[in-house]
Amino acid sequence: MPPRQARTGVRAMPRDVRLAGFAGLGVGALAAATAYFSYVRWGGPTLAGVTAIPLSMLVIGTLYVQLVRRRMPRASNWLALGYTAAILFVTVLLAVEETVRGIYQELYVGSW
């Protein structure tokens, strides 16, 4: 009799959960990038930048409710987690960029 292999306990994520997570990441990244680049391009708040995040939250909320109604709670949770992760990641990138820009400006002004 062949020896049994130990199970690692790691299973592949179901397809619907993967799709929901990536959909949340995509919507969140698109909304954050739209808001950020419209702010940078025009030097301040614009209509597109101001409405991008609330509209994306409305899209995610609608998708979340639809997934819950279809009895897919894991997929709906991963949708919300993907969206949150994308928004937080872009916020961290923005903070790092602003910090580096501030340090660079201090070095540049200080060299005069």
N, C-alpha and C positions, 0 to 999 in steps of 0.2 A: 504494500500500500504506500503510495507516495506521501511525503510529508506535507502537511497543510501549511500554507503560507499565512503569516500573520497579517491581519487586516490593519490598515493604517487608520481607518475611521474617516478618511477624507473621501467624500463623494463629489461627483461633478454637480454643479448647480443645474437645476432644471432650466430648460430653454426659456420659459416664460419669465423666470426670475432674472436671467441674464439680459433678456431684451428690455425688461422694465428698468433695470439698473442702468443700462447704457442709454436708454431713452431719457432718464432723469439727468444723467451726466451731459448728454447732448443739449437738452433744453437749457439746463443751468449754465453751461459754458457759452452757449449762443447768447443768452440773455446778458450775462456778465460782460462778455466781449463787446456786445452792442452798446451797452451802457458806458463801458470804459472808453472805447474808441470814439464814440460820438462826443464824449466829454473832452478827450484829448484833441480831437480834430477841430472842434469849434471853440475850445478854450473855456468851456463852462457847460452848465446843464442845457440840454436840448430836449425837445419833445420826445424824440426817439429814445434818448438815454433815460429820461425820467419814466417813461411808460414801459420800457423793456422788462424790468424786473417784476412789476405788478402783473403784467400780462402773462409772463412766464409762470408766475405763481398760480394764476387762474387756470392756465393750461394743465399744470401739474395737479392742481386740486381736482379738476374735472376728470383727468385720467385716473387719479387715485380713487375717486368715488366709483368710477366705472369698474375698476378692478375689484374693489370691495364688493360691489353688487354681484359680480360674477364669481364670488367666493374664491378669490385669489389673494388672500391676505399677505402671503410672503412676497408676491410680485409687487403689490401696492407699497409695502414697506421698503422694498429695494428701490422703487421709483423715487420715493421721498428721500431715501439715503443718497442716491446718486445725484439728485438735484442739490441737496445740501452740501455734498462733497465738492461739487463743481463750483458753487458759489463761494465756499470757504477757500478753496484752492486759488481762485482768481483774486479773492481779497488778500490772501497772503502774498501772492505775486505782486499785487499793487503796493502793499506795504513795503516789501523788499525793494521794489523799484523806486519808491519815494525816498527810502532811506539812503540807497546808493546815490540817487540824484542829489540829495542834500549833502552827503559827504563829499561828492565830487565838486559841488558848487563851493563848499567851504574851502576845499583844497585849492581850487582855481582862484577864488577871491583872495585867499591868504597868500598866494604866491606873488601878488602884485605888491 
